[in-house]
């Protein structure tokens, strides 16, 4: 076809799914605006191939080149054209040959990006680079000497010579690609293919699995755009990449080449359409082993040492800053806290788990720094050779007070508190909380932070790190005094041990030995026992479980923790040993499969050998198996030309599908992207990955429909190691939070929620609420959900439309007050006390109707309050717009949250009934007429800011409050009697308390 030929009539014979219609509509809008890039994210099974072909045939209508990462996907594109009809044979329009492009040409990325190998130009550049490197590294004095060295290497060690020359060729190609010259570095066969595609008039480029384009493929295709005269680019992927570990120039090129994501088809949309299996996300919590816990505890001691040094340091002009100048933290009676009034308030530390043992953190800092290339801290000397007489920076607490009072940040001073807070809200908030948790009075003009959790429950690390970071960068490091600068380096070194790196411009996470211990805790593998026992009881012989780890063995174990973590810790082999050593799980006949090993349960060995021989024979593969016995399992080895990971993974997957084994253990490298087994109904994720791309790839393994089990529901498990009483004891939980950051799931009140809250309402982005006393309850709840597969399927509402538009909600757990015990809503005929759900519903109604009267929102949508697990209530405006629901949620949070200097407050009363001797003597039906009742104020609530603009708006709110919630008059609370009333309410515990989470949900 030439560019001047008319595009033939091609029509889709089927009907697009709802999620595909959304993609089509987005594409239509983009194309109508003249956009030439479409970047679509959609999960496996959502029909990306059909969407791409539809855009080509019915919307863009130009000759197209489809590129895929392998030949299997390449063939799928050609095969799917059978869903389209045209007035000529489709075989005349579609090609999979680079030598004969047609209207739709489907090729692999490799077919058009193969670099040239060893021509004179490339080899000359590689040799020049090699010579330059030898000279720069001091291995040769000049080019002549370098040439002699290379020639000698070629003569005496040809294998190494070829290896190094290949590496320098790649370096040349990479440098050319980064410079935008990769097209010139292509193999001649590729250049001829591009010429034929250009002659065919290709005006559309469909890039399947486009996340692979951060690198060489992306460099070539980016350069090819000009050669093809700027075609329309459609990028399709289920797993968009992020920049972690990528060359920045490559990632920037990827973003520029494909543009921002135009549409992301969420997994729930495809589940609702019925084309992916529904699922539930579950988590099981474990505690570190005793030895691991002792190690974790040292982080608190280490942090305490840092804080002691910065809070008790000498001040400027040689004066000591007395810790007695600030109010001390109250310590329990009997504690001996010699000279540490400002010590970090925590329940962890060595005193929690150590007695008379050595400190395992003692010599770690120098080892970590040596590994990271940082010189170890010099040992203390008895004499200081040079004494810097410059004034010292104040100790941490007085320095913080000075910064807050003067509103000074780095080299700038701000006139108002609000401008100071806007400049650096993290520091402004953290500094105030740091001081408040130590009972230090804030400067007069600095407002306190209103804490929605008890002060002793405030997590320390998120508060302390911004404080120490600014103290180091804005104070100690800029000091003219050498001792201050040395202290800065000690703080930096100490924080590095805790997983925090202070750089020139801020702080960032870095590797932490404590985080490593929690991530690869030996207790995690033991969690397989209760999880799989529950799944076996629920599923019986239908169970198909997969356990995925990062490595076969934990090859990345670092020296600091090798006394705690064996070479197998956190790896596939450790998990496999748990399975084969437990007689109950042994019934699963587990198999381990990695890139280098196949291990088979000893009970299964004989059956496996027979089945494997039959499979290999039927597939025409040449391989001979041998078995070596170990305790509980056999090691399978193979010989023959065909024995390789590709073959044995395919074989074991087929045997798993048939049920010969009911549990596979492997690594994400093999059981991640590209691996499919639609029988999986239990996925246990023991990996530590958190990048969105890898997490999506891994979770996508369990979503496949199983035609033989139409009622399939998959359970996706995470295992998290916790020690919440220690400062670093939530590191693994933080990893869990990040992993779920972009995962959608169904909740127990049948809405779709993104983030960890869909697993359980007690799980928040900060820390698990109610965790310390409820780990067993949470685990028990998770295991119980295994039996609720049918109920969970119903929550997904399969077959109903998925709108995908967010609705803002408030989720809360209200803390009850003893003042309310025995009270009833103060309305005639009320027989039931408030429940959390009915109270929230009533206050929500008052707010919503006030907003309608004030024309802040449209005609009143229904206020819906639903109970969730753990005593939580979720409330929302049904069918409200994004703006309306956001405004409502903010107002409801203000009304139900603690008093935070509101303009107006309003009381909430309850009716209390008092009996007397006569009412008690008479039958209940008669006695109630002699009872006396009175209304008492039990709580004082804020009037939401949006409804407290002036006296008139407050009066509207009062009317609805009196109707739905309680009689009472609003009072201006910023001065006079109203301010006294609010202060009294706070003093008597009449300010609302609870756990509150503003969230987005999808219906």
KELUM-13850 format. One record per residue (C-alpha): x, y, z. Coordinates in steps of 0.05 Angstrom, whole numbers, m for minus. Each point is the difference from the previous one (the first is absolute). Layout:
N
SITE   east  north     up
SITE      X      Y      Z
...
end
This chain:
1003
SITE   east  north     up
SITE      0      0      0
SITE     27     68    m18
SITE    m14     63     41
SITE    m49     24    m54
SITE    m43    m63      1
SITE    m67      7     35
SITE     m8    m37     66
SITE    m46    m60     m8
SITE    m65     m9     39
SITE     15    m42     61
SITE    m53    m11     54
SITE      1    m33     69
SITE    m49    m58      1
SITE     m8     m2     75
SITE    m22     49     54
SITE     50     38     42
SITE     m2    m12     75
SITE    m17     59     45
SITE     73     10     19
SITE     20     m3    m73
SITE    m53     52    m17
SITE     33     47     51
SITE     67     m8    m35
SITE    m33     13    m67
SITE    m33     64     26
SITE     66     25     29
SITE     35    m14    m66
SITE    m54     37    m38
SITE      9     62     43
SITE     75     m3     m6
SITE      0     m8    m76
SITE    m52     55     m9
SITE     48     47     35
SITE     55    m19    m48
SITE     39    m41     51
SITE     48    m51    m30
SITE     14    m40     62
SITE    m46    m49     37
SITE     27    m32     63
SITE    m48    m53     27
SITE      8    m43     62
SITE    m45    m61      6
SITE      7    m65     39
SITE     12    m68    m32
SITE    m64    m29    m28
SITE    m32     68    m11
SITE      4     m6    m77
SITE     58     48    m16
SITE     11    m36    m67
SITE    m72     11    m22
SITE      3     73     21
SITE     64     11    m40
SITE    m29    m33    m62
SITE    m65     39      8
SITE     38     66      3
SITE     38    m20    m63
SITE    m59    m25    m40
SITE    m56     47     18
SITE     31     64     26
SITE     71     14    m24
SITE     m4    m38    m66
SITE     73      2    m19
SITE     51    m55    m15
SITE     24    m24     68
SITE     62    m33     30
SITE    m13    m42     63
SITE     60    m16     43
SITE      0    m52     56
SITE     54    m27     47
SITE     m4    m73    m25
SITE    m25    m42    m58
SITE    m59    m29     38
SITE    m31     69     11
SITE     20     19    m72
SITE    m42    m58    m26
SITE    m60     18     45
SITE     m6     68    m34
SITE     m5    m33    m69
SITE    m49    m53     26
SITE    m47     50     32
SITE    m14     33    m67
SITE    m50    m57    m10
SITE    m48     42     42
SITE     m3     52    m56
SITE    m35     m4    m67
SITE     21     32    m65
SITE    m15     m4    m74
SITE     64    m38    m15
SITE     37    m59     33
SITE     33     22     65
SITE     63    m39    m20
SITE     11     52    m54
SITE      1     55     52
SITE     40    m30     58
SITE     73    m22      3
SITE     48    m27     53
SITE     60      4    m46
SITE     50     58      1
SITE     14    m14    m73
SITE    m72     11    m22
SITE    m36     54     39
SITE    m74     10    m13
SITE    m58     42     26
SITE     12    m29     69
SITE     70    m27     14
SITE     12    m36     65
SITE     73     m8     20
SITE     42     m8     63
SITE     40     58     29
SITE     63    m40    m14
SITE    m15     m3    m74
SITE      7     75     m8
SITE     51     18     55
SITE     56    m51    m11
SITE     66     38      7
SITE     56    m11    m48
SITE     52    m47     28
SITE     71      7    m23
SITE      8     44    m61
SITE     61     44     m7
SITE    m33     64     24
SITE    m28    m30     64
SITE     63    m39     16
SITE     43     61    m12
SITE    m42     40     49
SITE      1    m58     51
SITE     75     m5     m5
SITE      9     74     10
SITE    m44     m2     62
SITE     38    m60     26
SITE     66     36     m8
SITE    m26     62     34
SITE    m23    m41     60
SITE     67    m35      7
SITE     36     67      0
SITE    m49     33     48
SITE      7    m59     49
SITE     76      3     m4
SITE      7    m67    m35
SITE     34     32    m60
SITE     40     64     m9
SITE    m22     17    m71
SITE    m41    m29    m58
SITE     60    m39    m28
SITE     10    m37     66
SITE    m75    m13      5
SITE      0    m31    m70
SITE     57    m46     19
SITE    m38    m22     63
SITE    m64    m14    m40
SITE     37    m38    m55
SITE     35    m43     52
SITE    m67    m14     34
SITE    m30    m21    m68
SITE     57    m48    m11
SITE      4    m33     69
SITE    m72      5     28
SITE    m48      3    m59
SITE    m62    m15     41
SITE     12     59     47
SITE     20     44    m59
SITE    m66    m15    m36
SITE    m39     12     64
SITE     31     68     13
SITE     m6     21    m74
SITE    m73    m18      2
SITE     m9     42     64
SITE     34     61    m32
SITE    m43     m8    m63
SITE    m61      3     45
SITE     27     61     35
SITE     10     34    m68
SITE    m71    m18    m21
SITE    m28     24     66
SITE     36     66     m4
SITE    m24      9    m71
SITE    m71    m17     20
SITE      1     49     58
SITE     25     52    m48
SITE    m57    m14    m48
SITE     42    m38    m51
SITE    m24    m71     12
SITE    m33     m5    m69
SITE     68      5    m33
SITE     25    m58     44
SITE    m51    m50    m26
SITE     16    m64    m37
SITE     m7      5    m76
SITE    m59    m49      0
SITE    m38     46     48
SITE     15     61    m42
SITE    m28    m36    m61
SITE    m63    m18     40
SITE    m10     72     20
SITE      8     22    m72
SITE    m55    m49    m22
SITE    m46     24     56
SITE     10     71    m22
SITE    m16    m18    m72
SITE    m63    m35     25
SITE    m22     67     29
SITE     m3    m20     73
SITE    m38     54     36
SITE    m17    m36     65
SITE     46    m33     51
SITE    m32    m48     50
SITE     49    m17     56
SITE    m24    m59     41
SITE     29    m10     70
SITE     31     68     m9
SITE     30      1     70
SITE     59    m37    m33
SITE     19     63    m36
SITE     42     31     56
SITE     67    m17    m33
SITE     27    m20    m68
SITE    m67    m15    m32
SITE    m27     68     21
SITE     62     36    m26
SITE     m7    m32    m69
SITE    m75     12     m6
SITE      7     71     23
SITE     51     13    m54
SITE    m43    m37    m52
SITE    m58     49      8
SITE     31     51    m46
SITE     18    m53    m50
SITE    m73    m23     m4
SITE    m25     72     m5
SITE    m29      5     70
SITE    m53    m55      3
SITE    m54     m4     54
SITE     27    m40     59
SITE    m45    m45     43
SITE     34    m29     61
SITE    m34    m59     36
SITE     22    m31     66
SITE    m27    m31     63
SITE     60     23     41
SITE     25     71    m12
SITE     73      7     21
SITE     29     47     52
SITE     68     32      2
SITE     30    m44     54
SITE     66    m28    m23
SITE     m7     29    m70
SITE     47     47    m36
SITE    m35     68      8
SITE      9     18    m74
SITE    m33    m66    m20
SITE    m59     10     46
SITE     m9     73    m23
SITE      3    m24    m72
SITE    m54    m52     15
SITE    m45     53     31
SITE     11     48    m58
SITE    m10    m55    m52
SITE    m66    m27     27
SITE    m25     61     38
SITE    m39     m3     65
SITE    m48    m58     13
SITE    m64     19    m35
SITE    m43    m55     30
SITE     12    m52     54
SITE    m51    m57     m2
SITE     m3    m22     73
SITE     m3    m75     14
SITE    m69      7     33
SITE    m30     24    m65
SITE     21    m64    m35
SITE    m23    m42     59
SITE    m68     33     m3
SITE     m1    m13    m75
SITE     10    m74     16
SITE     67     m8    m37
SITE     45     m5     61
SITE    m10    m42     62
SITE    m20     37     64
SITE     48     m2     58
SITE     10     21     72
SITE     64     28     29
SITE     19    m28     68
SITE     58     10     48
SITE     30    m42     55
SITE     42     33     54
SITE     59    m34     36
SITE     48     22     54
SITE     75     m4     m9
SITE     36    m59     33
SITE     30     14     69
SITE     70     10    m29
SITE    m27     45    m56
SITE    m40     40     51
SITE     62     13     40
SITE     34     28    m61
SITE    m59     45    m18
SITE     m1     27     71
SITE     70     27     m9
SITE    m26     51    m51
SITE    m37     35     57
SITE     63      2     42
SITE     38     27    m59
SITE    m51     54    m13
SITE     m1     16     74
SITE     75     11     m1
SITE     m6     48    m58
SITE    m55     40     35
SITE     39      2     64
SITE     61     28    m35
SITE    m39     55    m37
SITE    m44     19     60
SITE     56      2     52
SITE     55     33    m41
SITE     35     65     22
SITE    m31     64    m28
SITE     29     63    m29
SITE     53     39     39
SITE     17    m61     39
SITE    m63      1     42
SITE    m35    m65     14
SITE    m73     m5    m19
SITE    m33    m29     61
SITE    m52    m53    m14
SITE    m35     25     62
SITE    m23     61    m40
SITE    m54    m41    m33
SITE    m53    m44     31
SITE     24    m73      5
SITE    m37    m59    m28
SITE    m35    m36     56
SITE     32    m68     12
SITE    m33    m58     37
SITE     16     m4     73
SITE     61    m41     15
SITE     35     14    m66
SITE     72     23      9
SITE     11     54    m52
SITE     63     34     21
SITE      8     66    m37
SITE    m46    m16    m58
SITE    m63     41     12
SITE     m6     10    m76
SITE      9    m73    m18
SITE    m43    m26    m56
SITE    m64    m26     29
SITE     m9    m71    m24
SITE    m16    m69     25
SITE     56    m34    m39
SITE     74      2      6
SITE     48    m50     31
SITE    m35      2     66
SITE    m60    m33    m33
SITE     36    m64    m23
SITE     72      0     26
SITE     28    m19     67
SITE     74    m13      5
SITE     18    m12    m73
SITE     47     39    m45
SITE    m28     54    m45
SITE     m2    m28    m71
SITE     m1     70    m28
SITE     66     18     32
SITE     46     m5    m61
SITE    m49      7    m57
SITE      9     72    m22
SITE     70     m6    m24
SITE    m16    m65    m38
SITE    m60     31    m36
SITE     39     62    m18
SITE     59    m42    m25
SITE    m48    m38    m45
SITE    m31     64    m27
SITE     68     32    m12
SITE     m4     49     58
SITE     61      3     46
SITE    m15    m26     70
SITE     m8     50     56
SITE     66     12     35
SITE      6    m28     70
SITE     m3     51     57
SITE     68     29     18
SITE     21     21     69
SITE     26     66    m25
SITE    m27     46    m54
SITE     57     30    m41
SITE    m39     60    m25
SITE    m56     36     38
SITE    m46     44    m42
SITE    m20     60     42
SITE    m61     18    m42
SITE    m68      2     37
SITE    m38    m66      4
SITE    m69    m10    m29
SITE    m53     m7     53
SITE    m23    m68     23
SITE    m59    m30    m38
SITE    m58     22     44
SITE     21     73      8
SITE     19      2    m74
SITE    m69    m24    m19
SITE    m34     50     45
SITE     43     55    m31
SITE    m17    m21    m71
SITE    m74     m2     15
SITE     m1     65     38
SITE     41     39    m52
SITE    m32    m38    m58
SITE     69    m10    m29
SITE     11    m53    m53
SITE     71    m10    m28
SITE     19     70    m23
SITE    m70     30     m1
SITE    m44     30     53
SITE    m76      3     m9
SITE    m47     53     26
SITE    m59    m45     16
SITE     m8    m70     27
SITE    m42    m20    m60
SITE     55     20    m49
SITE     52    m37     42
SITE    m45    m62      1
SITE    m11      4    m76
SITE     76      2    m11
SITE     13    m66     36
SITE    m63    m33     28
SITE     36    m65     17
SITE     49     35     45
SITE    m51     49     30
SITE    m46    m57     19
SITE     54    m49     22
SITE     36     53     43
SITE    m65     17     37
SITE    m19    m73     11
SITE     71    m15     24
SITE     m5     55     52
SITE    m72    m16     19
SITE     16    m74     13
SITE     54     24     48
SITE    m46     49     36
SITE     40     59    m24
SITE    m41     64     m4
SITE     m3     29    m70
SITE     15     74    m13
SITE    m61     45      9
SITE    m13     12    m74
SITE      7    m73    m20
SITE    m65    m40     m1
SITE      4    m71     26
SITE    m13    m60    m45
SITE    m67    m32     16
SITE     16    m74      6
SITE    m55    m49    m18
SITE     36    m56     37
SITE     23     m3     73
SITE     68     33      7
SITE     33    m65     20
SITE    m23    m33    m65
SITE     32     52    m46
SITE     50    m38    m44
SITE     70     25     15
SITE     39    m10    m64
SITE    m44     44    m45
SITE      7     56     52
SITE     73     m7     19
SITE     30     m7    m70
SITE    m23     68    m28
SITE     23     33     65
SITE     69    m31     m1
SITE      7     11    m75
SITE    m12     76      6
SITE     42      4     64
SITE     59    m31    m37
SITE     m8     37    m67
SITE    m22     68     26
SITE     37      0     66
SITE     58    m47     14
SITE     28     m7    m70
SITE      0     76    m10
SITE     34     14     67
SITE     69     32      1
SITE     16    m44     59
SITE     37    m65    m19
SITE    m32    m38     57
SITE    m70     15    m27
SITE     20    m23    m69
SITE     29    m64     30
SITE    m65    m10     38
SITE    m38      8    m66
SITE     41    m57    m30
SITE    m13    m45     60
SITE    m75     13     m6
SITE      2    m15    m75
SITE     39    m64     12
SITE    m48    m21     56
SITE    m62     12    m42
SITE     29    m39    m57
SITE     m2    m61     45
SITE    m74     14      9
SITE    m13      3    m75
SITE      2     75     m9
SITE     52     37    m42
SITE      7     75      9
SITE     27     31    m64
SITE     16     72    m19
SITE    m72     14    m19
SITE    m42    m44     46
SITE     m8    m69     27
SITE    m18    m65    m35
SITE     m8    m73     17
SITE     60    m46     m5
SITE     14    m73     17
SITE    m11    m16     73
SITE     24    m63     36
SITE    m63      3     43
SITE    m44      3    m62
SITE     38    m59    m29
SITE    m12    m42     63
SITE    m75     14     m2
SITE     m6    m10    m75
SITE     33    m68      3
SITE    m21    m22     69
SITE      1    m75     11
SITE    m70      6     28
SITE    m30     20    m67
SITE      9    m69    m31
SITE    m34    m31     62
SITE    m63     41    m17
SITE    m10    m47    m58
SITE    m27    m52     49
SITE    m62     36     25
SITE    m13     33    m67
SITE      2    m64    m41
SITE    m36    m40     53
SITE    m58     48     m4
SITE      1     m1    m77
SITE      3    m76     m2
SITE    m60     m5     46
SITE    m39     48    m44
SITE     20    m26    m69
SITE     17    m73     10
SITE     32    m33    m61
SITE    m16     61    m42
SITE     54     41     34
SITE     55     25    m46
SITE     48     41     41
SITE     62     38    m22
SITE     52     28     48
SITE     45     53    m31
SITE     66     27     29
SITE     54     47    m24
SITE     56    m52     m5
SITE     13    m74      5
SITE     45     18     58
SITE      9     68     30
SITE     63     16    m38
SITE     m5     72     20
SITE     12    m13     74
SITE     47     54     27
SITE     55    m10     50
SITE    m35     39     55
SITE    m56    m51      6
SITE     33    m65    m23
SITE      1    m24     73
SITE    m77      4     m2
SITE    m17    m17    m72
SITE     24    m64    m32
SITE     15     m4    m74
SITE    m70    m29    m10
SITE    m37     52     42
SITE    m59     30    m38
SITE     14    m43    m61
SITE    m38    m53    m37
SITE     38    m58     32
SITE    m17     24     70
SITE    m73      2    m18
SITE      3    m68    m33
SITE     32    m31     62
SITE    m58     24     43
SITE    m49    m34    m47
SITE     34    m67     m4
SITE     16     m2     75
SITE    m73      9     21
SITE    m39    m65     m8
SITE    m65     38    m13
SITE     27     43    m56
SITE     38    m59    m27
SITE    m67    m21    m30
SITE      8     56    m51
SITE     58    m38    m32
SITE     39     65     m9
SITE     51     12    m54
SITE     54     55     m1
SITE     19     28    m67
SITE     53     54    m11
SITE     49     18    m55
SITE     50    m50     28
SITE    m38    m51     42
SITE    m58    m48     m1
SITE    m18    m31     68
SITE    m57    m50      7
SITE    m35    m23     63
SITE     26    m70     16
SITE    m71    m28      1
SITE    m11     25    m71
SITE     67    m21    m29
SITE    m22    m65    m32
SITE    m63     29    m31
SITE     38     61    m23
SITE     53    m42    m35
SITE    m52    m39    m39
SITE    m41     61    m19
SITE     63     40    m19
SITE     26    m55    m45
SITE    m67     m5    m35
SITE     m6     75     m9
SITE     71      7    m28
SITE    m12    m57    m48
SITE    m66     27    m25
SITE     31     69    m10
SITE     58    m29    m38
SITE     53     24     49
SITE     66    m36     12
SITE     13     m2     75
SITE     19    m51     52
SITE    m17     11     74
SITE     37    m22     62
SITE    m22      7     72
SITE     42     12     63
SITE    m33    m10     67
SITE      2     54     54
SITE    m40      4     65
SITE    m72      7    m21
SITE     12     10    m75
SITE     38    m21    m61
SITE     46     43    m43
SITE    m17     m9    m73
SITE     57      7    m50
SITE     m6     m6    m76
SITE     47    m14    m57
SITE    m10      3    m74
SITE     m3     56    m51
SITE    m70     24     19
SITE      5      3     76
SITE     m3     74     17
SITE    m44     46     42
SITE    m46     16    m59
SITE    m17    m74     m9
SITE     m6    m21     72
SITE    m41     61     20
SITE    m49    m16    m56
SITE     m2    m73     22
SITE    m10     14     74
SITE    m53     53    m15
SITE    m39    m51    m40
SITE      6    m52     57
SITE    m24     54     49
SITE    m60     16    m44
SITE    m18    m75     m1
SITE      6     m5     76
SITE     60    m46      6
SITE     27     53     47
SITE    m45     49     35
SITE     53     50     22
SITE     58     32    m38
SITE     56     39     34
SITE     43     44    m44
SITE     31     67    m13
SITE    m32     61    m32
SITE     51     m4    m56
SITE    m33    m64    m25
SITE    m71      6     27
SITE    m10     73    m15
SITE    m10     34    m67
SITE    m17    m47    m57
SITE    m16    m60     44
SITE    m73    m23     m2
SITE    m38    m54     37
SITE    m74     15      3
SITE    m13    m51     55
SITE     35     43     53
SITE    m49     16     56
SITE     50     15     55
SITE     60     47     m9
SITE     46     11     59
SITE     47     58    m12
SITE     64     m4     41
SITE     38     49    m45
SITE     25     68     22
SITE    m14     36    m65
SITE    m41     64      3
SITE      5     29    m71
SITE    m67      6    m32
SITE     22    m37    m63
SITE     26    m61     36
SITE    m58     m3     49
SITE    m51      3    m56
SITE     37    m55    m38
SITE      1    m45     61
SITE    m73     11     20
SITE    m22    m10    m72
SITE     18    m74      6
SITE    m62    m17     41
SITE    m52     41    m39
SITE     m7    m46    m59
SITE    m69    m32    m11
SITE     m5    m75      7
SITE    m52    m26    m49
SITE     m8    m63     41
SITE    m13     39     64
SITE    m47     58    m18
SITE     m8     19     73
SITE     75      9     11
SITE     24     51     50
SITE     74      9     14
SITE     30     15     68
SITE     63     44     m4
SITE     40     m2     65
SITE     55     45     27
SITE     40    m19     62
SITE     24     58     42
SITE     49     m2     58
SITE    m16     50     56
SITE     32     25     63
SITE    m41     64     10
SITE     28     17     68
SITE     66     17    m32
SITE     16     61    m43
SITE     21    m42    m60
SITE    m48    m56     14
SITE    m50     22    m53
SITE     50      0    m58
SITE    m30    m63    m31
SITE    m69     29      9
SITE     22     63    m37
SITE     22    m46    m57
SITE    m69    m33      1
SITE    m33     69     m4
SITE     42     20    m60
SITE    m15    m66    m34
SITE    m75     13      5
SITE      6     73    m19
SITE    m28    m12    m70
SITE    m39    m64     12
SITE    m76      2     m3
SITE    m42    m48     40
SITE    m71    m12     24
SITE    m18     18     71
SITE    m48    m34     49
SITE    m52     54    m16
SITE      3    m15    m75
SITE     38     60    m26
SITE     65      2    m38
SITE     58     33     37
SITE     72     13    m20
SITE     53     m9     53
SITE      9    m43     62
SITE    m67     20     30
SITE    m37    m50    m45
SITE     35    m57     36
SITE    m27     22     68
SITE    m23     68     26
SITE     49     m4     58
SITE     58      2    m49
SITE     20     72    m15
SITE     56     34    m37
SITE     33     19     66
SITE     m6    m61     44
SITE    m50    m55     15
SITE    m51     26     50
SITE    m16    m44     60
SITE     60    m41    m20
SITE     37    m13     65
SITE    m58    m38     31
SITE    m33    m25    m62
SITE     50    m36    m45
SITE    m32    m66     18
SITE    m69     28    m14
SITE     22     28    m67
SITE     32    m66    m20
SITE    m62    m38     23
SITE    m44     46    m42
SITE     44    m10    m61
SITE     m1    m76      7
SITE    m75      1      9
SITE     m9     37    m66
SITE     30    m60    m36
SITE    m67    m36     10
SITE    m40     60    m26
SITE     17     m8    m74
SITE    m72      1    m24
SITE    m17     61     43
SITE     62     36    m26
SITE    m19    m15    m72
SITE    m68     32     14
SITE     35     63     27
SITE     32     10    m69
SITE    m69      7    m33
SITE     24    m34    m63
SITE    m42     21    m60
SITE    m16     69     25
SITE     32     61    m32
SITE     64     28     30
SITE      0     76     m4
SITE     72      9     23
SITE    m13     71     26
SITE     22     15     70
SITE    m46     15     58
SITE     30     30     63
SITE    m18    m34     65
SITE     16      5     74
SITE     17    m64     36
SITE      3      4     76
SITE      1    m38     65
SITE    m31     45     53
SITE     26     m8     70
SITE    m57     m5     49
SITE     m4     41     64
SITE    m23    m23     68
SITE    m43     63      2
SITE    m45    m31    m52
SITE    m14    m65     36
SITE    m74     m9     12
SITE    m20     59    m43
SITE    m49      4    m58
SITE     m9     49    m57
SITE    m40     58     29
SITE    m62     m9    m44
SITE    m70    m23     19
SITE    m13    m74     m9
SITE     74    m19     m9
SITE     12    m69     28
SITE     69    m17    m27
SITE     65     34     21
SITE     45     29    m54
SITE     44    m49    m35
SITE     62     24    m37
SITE    m36    m12    m65
SITE    m65     37     19
SITE     36     59     32
SITE     45     10    m61
SITE    m61     m7    m45
SITE    m37     54     40
SITE     57     50      1
SITE     12    m14    m74
SITE    m73     16    m15
SITE      4     66     37
SITE     62     20    m38
SITE    m25    m21    m69
SITE    m67     35      8
SITE     33     63     25
SITE     46     m1    m61
SITE    m60     m6    m46
SITE    m35     58     32
SITE     63     42     m5
SITE      8    m22    m73
SITE     68    m29     14
SITE    m20    m66    m32
SITE    m56    m21    m47
SITE    m66    m32     21
SITE     14    m47     58
SITE     29    m66    m19
SITE    m12    m57     49
SITE     46     m3     61
SITE     22    m72      6
SITE     34    m26     63
SITE     24    m73      0
SITE     34    m40     54
SITE     66    m33    m15
SITE     43    m51     37
SITE     34     21     64
SITE    m53     51     21
SITE     13     47    m58
SITE    m55     39    m36
SITE      5     26    m71
SITE    m45     59    m20
SITE     m9     31    m68
SITE    m47     40    m45
SITE    m30    m49    m49
SITE      8     21    m73
SITE     32     67     17
SITE     49     37    m44
SITE     74      0     17
SITE     m3     71     27
SITE    m64    m11     41
SITE     25    m64     32
SITE     67     31     17
SITE    m34     61     33
SITE    m47    m45     39
SITE     55    m46     26
SITE     42     58     23
SITE    m58     30     38
SITE    m19    m67     32
SITE     72    m11     22
SITE      0     69     33
SITE    m66    m14     35
SITE     20    m68     27
SITE     74     13     11
SITE     34     33     60
SITE    m11     74     13
SITE     54     37    m39
SITE    m15     74     13
SITE    m66      1    m38
SITE    m38     65     m9
SITE    m64    m29     30
SITE    m15    m59     44
SITE    m66    m34     14
SITE    m19    m48     57
SITE    m27    m71     m9
SITE    m47    m22     55
SITE    m28    m67     21
SITE    m62    m18     38
SITE     11    m36     66
SITE    m57    m32     38
SITE     m3      0     75
SITE    m43    m50     36
SITE    m32      8     69
SITE    m31    m46     51
SITE    m69      5    m31
SITE     23    m14    m72
SITE     39    m60     26
SITE    m60    m27     40
SITE    m49      3    m58
SITE     m1    m45    m62
SITE     45     27    m55
SITE    m58     22    m44
SITE    m26     44     57
SITE     65     17     34
SITE     29     35    m61
SITE    m51     56     10
SITE     30     16     68
SITE     72      1    m24
SITE     35     66     m7
SITE     47     18    m58
SITE     50     55    m11
SITE     44     22    m57
SITE     75      4     14
SITE     56     26    m45
SITE     47    m58    m13
SITE     42     27    m57
SITE     18     66    m34
SITE      9     m1    m75
SITE     30     50    m49
SITE    m45     33    m50
SITE     34    m16    m67
SITE     38     59    m29
SITE    m40      0    m64
SITE    m64     10     42
SITE     30     50     49
SITE     13     59    m46
SITE    m48     45     38
SITE    m57      0     49
SITE    m52    m13    m55
SITE     33    m63    m26
SITE      9    m26     71
SITE    m74     10     14
SITE    m17    m44    m60
SITE     45    m54     27
SITE    m30      8     70
SITE    m69    m14    m29
SITE     21    m66    m31
SITE     44    m19     59
SITE    m59      9     47
SITE    m44    m42    m46
SITE     47    m59    m13
SITE     51      0     58
SITE    m15     40     63
SITE    m30     63     28
SITE     51     54     13
SITE     25     68    m21
SITE     65     14    m37
SITE     51     45     35
SITE     56     43    m30
SITE     62    m33     28
SITE     59     45    m17
SITE     m9     48     59
SITE    m40     14     62
SITE    m47    m50     31
SITE      2    m45    m61
SITE     75     m6      5
SITE     m7    m17     74
SITE    m53    m52    m16
SITE     45    m33    m52
SITE     59     m1     48
SITE    m45    m32     53
SITE    m25    m51    m49
SITE     72    m20    m18
SITE     18     m4     73
SITE    m59    m46     17
SITE     10    m46    m59
SITE    m61     25    m38
SITE     37      9    m66
SITE    m13    m57    m49
SITE     54    m52    m10
SITE     10    m55    m51
SITE     39    m26    m59
SITE    m17     36    m65
SITE     19    m15    m72
SITE    m21     41    m60
SITE      0    m47    m60
SITE    m19     m6    m73
SITE    m44    m59    m19
SITE    m27    m24    m67
SITE    m67    m31    m18
end
